[in-house]
Amino acid sequence: MVTQEQINRINELAKKSKAEGLTAEEQQEQQKLRRLYIDSFKESLVSQLENTYYIDSTGHKKKATRKK
């Protein structure tokens, strides 16, 4: 899970990147934090979808399945 501090740091690095550019070390940190954020987002979405149900036309509750 991504903390608020990490989100704030992502935003700080994005602003600095636009304003004056980042050092190589800061670019690596930004990539690491962005990857952490994306992975956390995906994990949360998958978890939510795994617990999603719908009511079919006959009125039965069915678990949503993943399309292939």
PEGI-V200551 format. One record per residue. N is the residue number from 1. NEAR is the number of other C-alpha atoms within 12 Angstrom. Layout:
((N NEAR) (N NEAR))
This chain:
((1 17) (2 22) (3 13) (4 12) (5 13) (6 21) (7 22) (8 17) (9 22) (10 28) (11 18) (12 22) (13 27) (14 22) (15 15) (16 17) (17 17) (18 11) (19 10) (20 11) (21 16) (22 19) (23 13) (24 11) (25 12) (26 19) (27 19) (28 15) (29 20) (30 28) (31 19) (32 20) (33 28) (34 23) (35 19) (36 20) (37 25) (38 18) (39 16) (40 19) (41 16) (42 16) (43 16) (44 16) (45 14) (46 16) (47 12) (48 14) (49 16) (50 16) (51 15) (52 16) (53 15) (54 16) (55 12) (56 11) (57 8) (58 8) (59 9) (60 10) (61 12) (62 15) (63 15) (64 16) (65 13) (66 10) (67 4) (68 3))
